[in-house]
Amino acid sequence: MARLSRLVLPLLLVLSACGQVQDTRPGTPVAHRQAAFKEILKTFEPMGVMLREERFEPKEFKLLTEELLARRDGPWEYFGADTNYPPTHAKPDVWSDGEKFEAEKKNFKKVTDELVVAAKTGNQDKVGAAYRAVYDSCKSCHRQFKER
């Protein structure tokens, strides 16, 4: 058993070192935009849970929409021309079809504005429809511009 653990432990250490590629470029733009998208998701996902589980709380939802609004611009500045390298999950189309990518970004901003307005009404049906519009916007952009 001791012999086996002497073989397995080093193998596990080597395999754990083979994790995700790190962003080592100056300013780490890919890492920054990935972190910014995660921050958006940390705000957006609790809204979806609230709606799916029929636990809609208008005041809490409104606060979450304000947080989303504050975070929604975070990733975009990190999509520079020289940021298509690992560990990115962005497809090359982000840079080759910049007009379409820009249209997706503008739509995301529009529907998040609409979600904020809906949240101010406290009406769950309006909020649900606005939430789905944001979700669909994210899904559309990911389908076109994100790998996996």
Residue pairs with C-beta under 8 A, 6 or more apart in sequence:
20 87
21 86
21 87
22 31
22 87
23 29
23 30
23 31
23 87
25 82
25 83
25 85
29 78
29 79
29 80
29 83
30 78
30 83
30 85
30 86
30 87
30 88
31 87
32 75
32 78
33 74
33 75
33 76
33 78
33 79
33 83
34 75
34 87
34 89
36 71
36 74
36 75
36 78
37 74
37 75
39 71
39 74
40 68
40 71
40 72
40 74
40 75
43 64
43 67
43 68
43 71
44 64
44 68
44 134
44 138
46 64
47 61
47 64
47 65
47 68
47 131
48 131
48 135
49 55
50 56
50 57
50 60
50 61
51 124
51 127
51 128
51 131
56 124
56 127
58 119
58 122
58 124
58 127
61 119
61 127
62 119
62 120
62 122
64 119
65 112
65 115
65 116
65 119
66 116
68 112
68 115
68 116
69 112
69 113
69 116
72 108
72 109
72 112
73 109
76 105
79 90
79 94
79 101
81 95
83 90
84 90
84 92
84 94
84 95
89 146
89 147
89 148
90 145
90 146
90 147
91 144
91 145
91 146
91 147
93 100
93 101
93 144
93 145
94 101
94 145
100 144
101 141
101 144
101 145
104 137
104 140
104 141
104 144
104 145
105 141
107 137
107 140
108 134
108 137
108 138
108 141
111 130
111 133
111 134
111 136
111 137
112 134
114 130
114 133
115 127
115 130
115 131
115 133
115 134
117 130
118 126
118 127
118 129
118 130
118 131
119 127
119 130
121 127
